[in-house]
Amino acid sequence: MATYEQIQERIERKHGWVAQTCWIAHCKELKGLRVRQAHNRRGAREKPCPADKRPAIFEAFRHFEMI
C-alpha cells in the first residue's frame, strides 16, 4: 500500500495540486480501506475531501493498486 506522501507526490505531478492528508484519509474511508485514528483527531472529520478532488485521489489509489 502506498504512503500518503507517495499519493500526494503522484497527484501533484499529474494534477498540479497537493492533496491534504485528511482528504486522502476520507477517500480511503469512502473506498473501505483501512485508516488509523489520527492522534490529533477530535471526533467527526473536520475537513472532508471536496467532491471535485476525489477523482484524482481515486486515480492515485488505482495507480498504486490500492483499489
Distance bins in CASP14 RR format, pairs under 12 A and 6 or more apart:
PFRMAT RR
TARGET T0000
AUTHOR 0000-0000-0000
RMODE 2
METHOD distances of the structure
MODEL  1
1 7 0 0 0 0 1 0 0 0 0 0 0
1 24 0 0 0 0 0 1 0 0 0 0 0
1 28 0 0 0 0 1 0 0 0 0 0 0
1 31 0 0 0 0 0 1 0 0 0 0 0
1 33 1 0 0 1 0 0 0 0 0 0 0
1 34 0 0 0 0 1 0 0 0 0 0 0
1 35 0 0 0 0 0 1 0 0 0 0 0
1 36 0 0 0 0 0 1 0 0 0 0 0
1 60 0 0 0 0 0 1 0 0 0 0 0
1 61 0 0 0 0 1 0 0 0 0 0 0
1 64 1 0 0 1 0 0 0 0 0 0 0
1 65 0 0 0 0 1 0 0 0 0 0 0
1 66 1 0 1 0 0 0 0 0 0 0 0
1 67 0 0 0 0 0 1 0 0 0 0 0
2 8 0 0 0 0 1 0 0 0 0 0 0
2 9 0 0 0 0 1 0 0 0 0 0 0
2 10 1 0 0 1 0 0 0 0 0 0 0
2 11 0 0 0 0 0 1 0 0 0 0 0
2 24 0 0 0 0 1 0 0 0 0 0 0
2 28 0 0 0 0 0 1 0 0 0 0 0
2 33 0 0 0 0 0 1 0 0 0 0 0
2 57 0 0 0 0 0 1 0 0 0 0 0
2 60 1 0 0 1 0 0 0 0 0 0 0
2 61 1 0 0 1 0 0 0 0 0 0 0
2 62 0 0 0 0 0 1 0 0 0 0 0
2 63 0 0 0 0 1 0 0 0 0 0 0
2 64 1 1 0 0 0 0 0 0 0 0 0
2 65 0 0 0 0 1 0 0 0 0 0 0
2 66 1 0 0 1 0 0 0 0 0 0 0
2 67 0 0 0 0 0 1 0 0 0 0 0
3 9 0 0 0 0 1 0 0 0 0 0 0
3 10 0 0 0 0 0 1 0 0 0 0 0
3 21 0 0 0 0 0 1 0 0 0 0 0
3 24 0 0 0 0 1 0 0 0 0 0 0
3 60 0 0 0 0 0 1 0 0 0 0 0
3 64 0 0 0 0 1 0 0 0 0 0 0
3 66 0 0 0 0 0 1 0 0 0 0 0
4 10 0 0 0 0 0 1 0 0 0 0 0
4 11 0 0 0 0 0 1 0 0 0 0 0
4 18 0 0 0 0 0 1 0 0 0 0 0
4 19 0 0 0 0 1 0 0 0 0 0 0
4 20 0 0 0 0 1 0 0 0 0 0 0
4 21 1 0 1 0 0 0 0 0 0 0 0
4 22 0 0 0 0 1 0 0 0 0 0 0
4 23 0 0 0 0 1 0 0 0 0 0 0
4 24 1 0 1 0 0 0 0 0 0 0 0
4 25 0 0 0 0 1 0 0 0 0 0 0
4 27 0 0 0 0 0 1 0 0 0 0 0
4 28 0 0 0 0 1 0 0 0 0 0 0
4 35 0 0 0 0 0 1 0 0 0 0 0
4 36 0 0 0 0 0 1 0 0 0 0 0
4 38 0 0 0 0 0 1 0 0 0 0 0
4 57 0 0 0 0 0 1 0 0 0 0 0
4 60 0 0 0 0 0 1 0 0 0 0 0
4 61 0 0 0 0 0 1 0 0 0 0 0
4 64 0 0 0 0 0 1 0 0 0 0 0
4 66 0 0 0 0 0 1 0 0 0 0 0
5 11 0 0 0 0 0 1 0 0 0 0 0
5 12 0 0 0 0 0 1 0 0 0 0 0
5 18 0 0 0 0 0 1 0 0 0 0 0
5 19 0 0 0 0 0 1 0 0 0 0 0
5 21 0 0 0 0 1 0 0 0 0 0 0
5 24 0 0 0 0 1 0 0 0 0 0 0
5 60 0 0 0 0 0 1 0 0 0 0 0
5 64 0 0 0 0 0 1 0 0 0 0 0
6 12 0 0 0 0 0 1 0 0 0 0 0
6 13 0 0 0 0 0 1 0 0 0 0 0
6 19 0 0 0 0 0 1 0 0 0 0 0
6 24 0 0 0 0 0 1 0 0 0 0 0
6 60 0 0 0 0 1 0 0 0 0 0 0
6 61 0 0 0 0 0 1 0 0 0 0 0
6 63 0 0 0 0 1 0 0 0 0 0 0
6 64 1 0 0 1 0 0 0 0 0 0 0
6 66 0 0 0 0 0 1 0 0 0 0 0
7 13 0 0 0 0 0 1 0 0 0 0 0
7 14 0 0 0 0 0 1 0 0 0 0 0
7 15 0 0 0 0 0 1 0 0 0 0 0
7 18 0 0 0 0 0 1 0 0 0 0 0
7 19 1 0 0 1 0 0 0 0 0 0 0
7 20 0 0 0 0 0 1 0 0 0 0 0
7 21 0 0 0 0 1 0 0 0 0 0 0
7 23 0 0 0 0 1 0 0 0 0 0 0
7 24 1 0 1 0 0 0 0 0 0 0 0
7 25 0 0 0 0 0 1 0 0 0 0 0
7 27 0 0 0 0 1 0 0 0 0 0 0
7 28 0 0 0 0 1 0 0 0 0 0 0
7 33 0 0 0 0 0 1 0 0 0 0 0
7 56 0 0 0 0 1 0 0 0 0 0 0
7 57 1 0 0 1 0 0 0 0 0 0 0
7 58 0 0 0 0 0 1 0 0 0 0 0
7 59 0 0 0 0 0 1 0 0 0 0 0
7 60 1 0 1 0 0 0 0 0 0 0 0
7 61 1 0 0 1 0 0 0 0 0 0 0
7 62 0 0 0 0 0 1 0 0 0 0 0
7 63 0 0 0 0 1 0 0 0 0 0 0
7 64 1 0 0 1 0 0 0 0 0 0 0
7 66 0 0 0 0 1 0 0 0 0 0 0
8 14 0 0 0 0 0 1 0 0 0 0 0
8 15 0 0 0 0 0 1 0 0 0 0 0
8 16 0 0 0 0 0 1 0 0 0 0 0
8 17 0 0 0 0 1 0 0 0 0 0 0
8 18 1 0 1 0 0 0 0 0 0 0 0
8 19 1 0 1 0 0 0 0 0 0 0 0
8 20 0 0 0 0 1 0 0 0 0 0 0
8 21 1 0 0 1 0 0 0 0 0 0 0
8 22 0 0 0 0 0 1 0 0 0 0 0
8 23 0 0 0 0 1 0 0 0 0 0 0
8 24 1 0 0 1 0 0 0 0 0 0 0
8 53 0 0 0 0 0 1 0 0 0 0 0
8 56 0 0 0 0 0 1 0 0 0 0 0
8 57 0 0 0 0 1 0 0 0 0 0 0
8 60 0 0 0 0 1 0 0 0 0 0 0
8 64 0 0 0 0 0 1 0 0 0 0 0
9 15 0 0 0 0 0 1 0 0 0 0 0
9 16 0 0 0 0 0 1 0 0 0 0 0
9 17 0 0 0 0 0 1 0 0 0 0 0
9 18 0 0 0 0 1 0 0 0 0 0 0
9 19 0 0 0 0 1 0 0 0 0 0 0
9 24 0 0 0 0 0 1 0 0 0 0 0
9 60 0 0 0 0 1 0 0 0 0 0 0
9 63 0 0 0 0 0 1 0 0 0 0 0
9 64 0 0 0 0 0 1 0 0 0 0 0
10 16 0 0 0 0 0 1 0 0 0 0 0
10 17 0 0 0 0 0 1 0 0 0 0 0
10 18 0 0 0 0 0 1 0 0 0 0 0
10 19 0 0 0 0 1 0 0 0 0 0 0
10 24 0 0 0 0 0 1 0 0 0 0 0
10 56 0 0 0 0 1 0 0 0 0 0 0
10 57 0 0 0 0 1 0 0 0 0 0 0
10 58 0 0 0 0 0 1 0 0 0 0 0
10 59 0 0 0 0 1 0 0 0 0 0 0
10 60 1 0 1 0 0 0 0 0 0 0 0
10 61 0 0 0 0 1 0 0 0 0 0 0
10 62 0 0 0 0 0 1 0 0 0 0 0
10 63 1 0 0 1 0 0 0 0 0 0 0
10 64 1 0 0 1 0 0 0 0 0 0 0
10 66 0 0 0 0 0 1 0 0 0 0 0
11 17 1 0 0 1 0 0 0 0 0 0 0
11 18 1 0 0 1 0 0 0 0 0 0 0
11 19 1 0 1 0 0 0 0 0 0 0 0
11 20 0 0 0 0 0 1 0 0 0 0 0
11 21 0 0 0 0 0 1 0 0 0 0 0
11 23 0 0 0 0 1 0 0 0 0 0 0
11 24 0 0 0 0 1 0 0 0 0 0 0
11 27 0 0 0 0 0 1 0 0 0 0 0
11 49 0 0 0 0 0 1 0 0 0 0 0
11 53 0 0 0 0 1 0 0 0 0 0 0
11 54 0 0 0 0 0 1 0 0 0 0 0
11 55 0 0 0 0 0 1 0 0 0 0 0
11 56 1 0 1 0 0 0 0 0 0 0 0
11 57 1 0 0 1 0 0 0 0 0 0 0
11 58 0 0 0 0 0 1 0 0 0 0 0
11 59 0 0 0 0 1 0 0 0 0 0 0
11 60 1 0 1 0 0 0 0 0 0 0 0
11 61 0 0 0 0 0 1 0 0 0 0 0
11 63 0 0 0 0 1 0 0 0 0 0 0
11 64 0 0 0 0 0 1 0 0 0 0 0
12 18 1 0 1 0 0 0 0 0 0 0 0
12 19 0 0 0 0 1 0 0 0 0 0 0
12 20 0 0 0 0 0 1 0 0 0 0 0
12 56 0 0 0 0 0 1 0 0 0 0 0
12 57 0 0 0 0 0 1 0 0 0 0 0
12 60 0 0 0 0 0 1 0 0 0 0 0
13 19 0 0 0 0 0 1 0 0 0 0 0
13 56 0 0 0 0 0 1 0 0 0 0 0
13 59 0 0 0 0 0 1 0 0 0 0 0
13 60 0 0 0 0 0 1 0 0 0 0 0
13 63 0 0 0 0 0 1 0 0 0 0 0
14 55 0 0 0 0 0 1 0 0 0 0 0
14 56 1 0 0 1 0 0 0 0 0 0 0
14 57 0 0 0 0 0 1 0 0 0 0 0
14 59 1 0 0 1 0 0 0 0 0 0 0
14 60 1 0 0 1 0 0 0 0 0 0 0
14 63 0 0 0 0 1 0 0 0 0 0 0
15 52 0 0 0 0 0 1 0 0 0 0 0
15 53 0 0 0 0 1 0 0 0 0 0 0
15 54 0 0 0 0 0 1 0 0 0 0 0
15 55 0 0 0 0 1 0 0 0 0 0 0
15 56 1 0 1 0 0 0 0 0 0 0 0
15 57 0 0 0 0 1 0 0 0 0 0 0
15 59 0 0 0 0 1 0 0 0 0 0 0
15 60 0 0 0 0 1 0 0 0 0 0 0
15 63 0 0 0 0 0 1 0 0 0 0 0
16 53 0 0 0 0 0 1 0 0 0 0 0
16 56 0 0 0 0 1 0 0 0 0 0 0
17 23 0 0 0 0 0 1 0 0 0 0 0
17 50 0 0 0 0 0 1 0 0 0 0 0
17 52 0 0 0 0 0 1 0 0 0 0 0
17 53 1 0 0 1 0 0 0 0 0 0 0
17 56 0 0 0 0 1 0 0 0 0 0 0
17 57 0 0 0 0 0 1 0 0 0 0 0
18 24 0 0 0 0 0 1 0 0 0 0 0
18 53 0 0 0 0 0 1 0 0 0 0 0
18 56 0 0 0 0 0 1 0 0 0 0 0
18 57 0 0 0 0 0 1 0 0 0 0 0
18 60 0 0 0 0 0 1 0 0 0 0 0
19 25 0 0 0 0 0 1 0 0 0 0 0
19 26 0 0 0 0 0 1 0 0 0 0 0
19 27 0 0 0 0 1 0 0 0 0 0 0
19 28 0 0 0 0 0 1 0 0 0 0 0
19 47 0 0 0 0 0 1 0 0 0 0 0
19 49 1 0 0 1 0 0 0 0 0 0 0
19 50 0 0 0 0 0 1 0 0 0 0 0
19 52 0 0 0 0 0 1 0 0 0 0 0
19 53 1 0 0 1 0 0 0 0 0 0 0
19 54 0 0 0 0 1 0 0 0 0 0 0
19 55 0 0 0 0 0 1 0 0 0 0 0
19 56 1 0 0 1 0 0 0 0 0 0 0
19 57 1 0 1 0 0 0 0 0 0 0 0
19 58 0 0 0 0 0 1 0 0 0 0 0
19 59 0 0 0 0 0 1 0 0 0 0 0
19 60 1 0 0 1 0 0 0 0 0 0 0
19 61 0 0 0 0 0 1 0 0 0 0 0
20 26 0 0 0 0 1 0 0 0 0 0 0
20 27 0 0 0 0 0 1 0 0 0 0 0
20 45 0 0 0 0 0 1 0 0 0 0 0
20 46 0 0 0 0 0 1 0 0 0 0 0
20 47 1 0 0 1 0 0 0 0 0 0 0
20 48 0 0 0 0 0 1 0 0 0 0 0
20 49 0 0 0 0 1 0 0 0 0 0 0
20 50 0 0 0 0 1 0 0 0 0 0 0
20 53 0 0 0 0 1 0 0 0 0 0 0
20 57 0 0 0 0 0 1 0 0 0 0 0
21 27 0 0 0 0 0 1 0 0 0 0 0
21 28 0 0 0 0 0 1 0 0 0 0 0
21 35 0 0 0 0 0 1 0 0 0 0 0
21 36 0 0 0 0 0 1 0 0 0 0 0
21 38 0 0 0 0 1 0 0 0 0 0 0
21 40 0 0 0 0 0 1 0 0 0 0 0
21 41 0 0 0 0 0 1 0 0 0 0 0
21 45 0 0 0 0 0 1 0 0 0 0 0
21 47 0 0 0 0 1 0 0 0 0 0 0
21 49 0 0 0 0 0 1 0 0 0 0 0
21 57 0 0 0 0 0 1 0 0 0 0 0
22 28 0 0 0 0 0 1 0 0 0 0 0
22 29 0 0 0 0 0 1 0 0 0 0 0
22 35 0 0 0 0 0 1 0 0 0 0 0
22 38 1 0 0 1 0 0 0 0 0 0 0
22 40 0 0 0 0 0 1 0 0 0 0 0
22 41 0 0 0 0 1 0 0 0 0 0 0
22 44 0 0 0 0 0 1 0 0 0 0 0
22 45 1 0 0 1 0 0 0 0 0 0 0
22 46 1 0 0 1 0 0 0 0 0 0 0
22 47 1 0 1 0 0 0 0 0 0 0 0
22 48 1 0 0 1 0 0 0 0 0 0 0
22 49 1 0 0 1 0 0 0 0 0 0 0
22 50 0 0 0 0 0 1 0 0 0 0 0
22 53 0 0 0 0 0 1 0 0 0 0 0
22 57 0 0 0 0 0 1 0 0 0 0 0
23 29 0 0 0 0 0 1 0 0 0 0 0
23 30 0 0 0 0 0 1 0 0 0 0 0
23 45 0 0 0 0 1 0 0 0 0 0 0
23 46 0 0 0 0 0 1 0 0 0 0 0
23 47 1 0 0 1 0 0 0 0 0 0 0
23 48 1 0 0 1 0 0 0 0 0 0 0
23 49 1 1 0 0 0 0 0 0 0 0 0
23 50 1 0 0 1 0 0 0 0 0 0 0
23 51 0 0 0 0 0 1 0 0 0 0 0
23 52 0 0 0 0 0 1 0 0 0 0 0
23 53 1 0 0 1 0 0 0 0 0 0 0
23 54 0 0 0 0 1 0 0 0 0 0 0
23 56 0 0 0 0 1 0 0 0 0 0 0
23 57 1 0 0 1 0 0 0 0 0 0 0
23 58 0 0 0 0 0 1 0 0 0 0 0
23 60 0 0 0 0 0 1 0 0 0 0 0
24 30 0 0 0 0 0 1 0 0 0 0 0
24 31 0 0 0 0 0 1 0 0 0 0 0
24 33 0 0 0 0 1 0 0 0 0 0 0
24 35 0 0 0 0 1 0 0 0 0 0 0
24 38 0 0 0 0 0 1 0 0 0 0 0
24 45 0 0 0 0 0 1 0 0 0 0 0
24 47 0 0 0 0 0 1 0 0 0 0 0
24 48 0 0 0 0 0 1 0 0 0 0 0
24 49 1 0 0 1 0 0 0 0 0 0 0
24 53 0 0 0 0 1 0 0 0 0 0 0
24 54 0 0 0 0 0 1 0 0 0 0 0
24 56 0 0 0 0 0 1 0 0 0 0 0
24 57 1 0 0 1 0 0 0 0 0 0 0
24 58 0 0 0 0 0 1 0 0 0 0 0
24 60 0 0 0 0 1 0 0 0 0 0 0
24 61 0 0 0 0 1 0 0 0 0 0 0
24 64 0 0 0 0 0 1 0 0 0 0 0
24 66 0 0 0 0 0 1 0 0 0 0 0
25 31 0 0 0 0 0 1 0 0 0 0 0
25 32 0 0 0 0 0 1 0 0 0 0 0
25 33 0 0 0 0 1 0 0 0 0 0 0
25 34 0 0 0 0 0 1 0 0 0 0 0
25 35 1 0 1 0 0 0 0 0 0 0 0
25 36 0 0 0 0 1 0 0 0 0 0 0
25 37 0 0 0 0 1 0 0 0 0 0 0
25 38 1 0 0 1 0 0 0 0 0 0 0
25 41 0 0 0 0 1 0 0 0 0 0 0
25 45 1 0 0 1 0 0 0 0 0 0 0
25 46 0 0 0 0 0 1 0 0 0 0 0
25 47 0 0 0 0 1 0 0 0 0 0 0
25 48 0 0 0 0 1 0 0 0 0 0 0
25 49 0 0 0 0 1 0 0 0 0 0 0
25 57 0 0 0 0 0 1 0 0 0 0 0
26 32 0 0 0 0 0 1 0 0 0 0 0
26 33 0 0 0 0 0 1 0 0 0 0 0
26 35 0 0 0 0 1 0 0 0 0 0 0
26 38 0 0 0 0 0 1 0 0 0 0 0
26 41 0 0 0 0 0 1 0 0 0 0 0
26 44 0 0 0 0 0 1 0 0 0 0 0
26 45 1 0 1 0 0 0 0 0 0 0 0
26 46 0 0 0 0 0 1 0 0 0 0 0
26 47 1 0 0 1 0 0 0 0 0 0 0
26 48 1 0 1 0 0 0 0 0 0 0 0
26 49 1 0 1 0 0 0 0 0 0 0 0
26 50 0 0 0 0 1 0 0 0 0 0 0
26 51 0 0 0 0 0 1 0 0 0 0 0
26 53 0 0 0 0 1 0 0 0 0 0 0
26 54 0 0 0 0 1 0 0 0 0 0 0
26 57 0 0 0 0 1 0 0 0 0 0 0
26 58 0 0 0 0 0 1 0 0 0 0 0
27 33 0 0 0 0 1 0 0 0 0 0 0
27 35 0 0 0 0 1 0 0 0 0 0 0
27 45 0 0 0 0 0 1 0 0 0 0 0
27 48 0 0 0 0 1 0 0 0 0 0 0
27 49 1 0 1 0 0 0 0 0 0 0 0
27 50 0 0 0 0 0 1 0 0 0 0 0
27 51 0 0 0 0 0 1 0 0 0 0 0
27 53 0 0 0 0 1 0 0 0 0 0 0
27 54 1 0 1 0 0 0 0 0 0 0 0
27 55 0 0 0 0 1 0 0 0 0 0 0
27 56 0 0 0 0 1 0 0 0 0 0 0
27 57 1 0 1 0 0 0 0 0 0 0 0
27 58 1 0 0 1 0 0 0 0 0 0 0
27 59 0 0 0 0 0 1 0 0 0 0 0
27 60 0 0 0 0 1 0 0 0 0 0 0
27 61 1 0 0 1 0 0 0 0 0 0 0
27 62 0 0 0 0 0 1 0 0 0 0 0
27 66 0 0 0 0 0 1 0 0 0 0 0
27 67 0 0 0 0 1 0 0 0 0 0 0
28 34 1 0 0 1 0 0 0 0 0 0 0
28 35 1 0 1 0 0 0 0 0 0 0 0
28 36 0 0 0 0 0 1 0 0 0 0 0
28 45 0 0 0 0 0 1 0 0 0 0 0
28 49 0 0 0 0 1 0 0 0 0 0 0
28 54 0 0 0 0 0 1 0 0 0 0 0
28 57 0 0 0 0 1 0 0 0 0 0 0
28 58 0 0 0 0 0 1 0 0 0 0 0
28 60 0 0 0 0 0 1 0 0 0 0 0
28 61 1 0 0 1 0 0 0 0 0 0 0
28 64 0 0 0 0 0 1 0 0 0 0 0
28 66 0 0 0 0 1 0 0 0 0 0 0
28 67 0 0 0 0 1 0 0 0 0 0 0
29 35 1 0 1 0 0 0 0 0 0 0 0
29 36 0 0 0 0 0 1 0 0 0 0 0
29 37 0 0 0 0 0 1 0 0 0 0 0
29 45 0 0 0 0 1 0 0 0 0 0 0
29 48 0 0 0 0 1 0 0 0 0 0 0
29 49 0 0 0 0 1 0 0 0 0 0 0
29 54 0 0 0 0 0 1 0 0 0 0 0
29 57 0 0 0 0 0 1 0 0 0 0 0
30 45 0 0 0 0 0 1 0 0 0 0 0
30 48 0 0 0 0 1 0 0 0 0 0 0
30 49 1 0 0 1 0 0 0 0 0 0 0
30 51 0 0 0 0 0 1 0 0 0 0 0
30 53 0 0 0 0 0 1 0 0 0 0 0
30 54 1 0 0 1 0 0 0 0 0 0 0
30 55 0 0 0 0 0 1 0 0 0 0 0
30 57 0 0 0 0 1 0 0 0 0 0 0
30 58 0 0 0 0 1 0 0 0 0 0 0
30 61 0 0 0 0 0 1 0 0 0 0 0
30 67 0 0 0 0 0 1 0 0 0 0 0
31 49 0 0 0 0 0 1 0 0 0 0 0
31 54 0 0 0 0 1 0 0 0 0 0 0
31 57 0 0 0 0 1 0 0 0 0 0 0
31 58 1 0 0 1 0 0 0 0 0 0 0
31 60 0 0 0 0 0 1 0 0 0 0 0
31 61 1 0 0 1 0 0 0 0 0 0 0
31 62 0 0 0 0 0 1 0 0 0 0 0
31 66 1 0 0 1 0 0 0 0 0 0 0
31 67 1 0 1 0 0 0 0 0 0 0 0
32 58 0 0 0 0 0 1 0 0 0 0 0
32 61 0 0 0 0 0 1 0 0 0 0 0
32 66 0 0 0 0 0 1 0 0 0 0 0
32 67 0 0 0 0 1 0 0 0 0 0 0
33 57 0 0 0 0 0 1 0 0 0 0 0
33 58 0 0 0 0 0 1 0 0 0 0 0
33 61 1 0 0 1 0 0 0 0 0 0 0
33 64 0 0 0 0 0 1 0 0 0 0 0
33 65 0 0 0 0 0 1 0 0 0 0 0
33 66 1 0 0 1 0 0 0 0 0 0 0
33 67 1 0 0 1 0 0 0 0 0 0 0
34 66 0 0 0 0 0 1 0 0 0 0 0
35 41 0 0 0 0 0 1 0 0 0 0 0
35 45 0 0 0 0 0 1 0 0 0 0 0
35 66 0 0 0 0 0 1 0 0 0 0 0
37 43 0 0 0 0 1 0 0 0 0 0 0
37 45 0 0 0 0 0 1 0 0 0 0 0
38 45 0 0 0 0 1 0 0 0 0 0 0
38 46 0 0 0 0 0 1 0 0 0 0 0
38 47 0 0 0 0 0 1 0 0 0 0 0
40 46 0 0 0 0 0 1 0 0 0 0 0
41 47 0 0 0 0 0 1 0 0 0 0 0
47 53 0 0 0 0 0 1 0 0 0 0 0
48 54 0 0 0 0 1 0 0 0 0 0 0
49 55 0 0 0 0 0 1 0 0 0 0 0
49 56 0 0 0 0 0 1 0 0 0 0 0
49 57 1 0 0 1 0 0 0 0 0 0 0
49 58 0 0 0 0 0 1 0 0 0 0 0
50 56 0 0 0 0 0 1 0 0 0 0 0
50 57 0 0 0 0 0 1 0 0 0 0 0
51 57 0 0 0 0 0 1 0 0 0 0 0
51 58 0 0 0 0 0 1 0 0 0 0 0
53 59 0 0 0 0 0 1 0 0 0 0 0
53 60 0 0 0 0 0 1 0 0 0 0 0
54 60 0 0 0 0 0 1 0 0 0 0 0
54 61 0 0 0 0 0 1 0 0 0 0 0
55 61 0 0 0 0 0 1 0 0 0 0 0
55 62 0 0 0 0 0 1 0 0 0 0 0
56 62 0 0 0 0 0 1 0 0 0 0 0
56 63 0 0 0 0 0 1 0 0 0 0 0
57 63 0 0 0 0 0 1 0 0 0 0 0
57 64 0 0 0 0 0 1 0 0 0 0 0
57 66 0 0 0 0 0 1 0 0 0 0 0
57 67 0 0 0 0 0 1 0 0 0 0 0
58 64 0 0 0 0 0 1 0 0 0 0 0
58 66 0 0 0 0 1 0 0 0 0 0 0
58 67 1 0 0 1 0 0 0 0 0 0 0
59 66 0 0 0 0 0 1 0 0 0 0 0
59 67 0 0 0 0 1 0 0 0 0 0 0
60 66 0 0 0 0 1 0 0 0 0 0 0
60 67 0 0 0 0 1 0 0 0 0 0 0
61 67 1 0 1 0 0 0 0 0 0 0 0
END
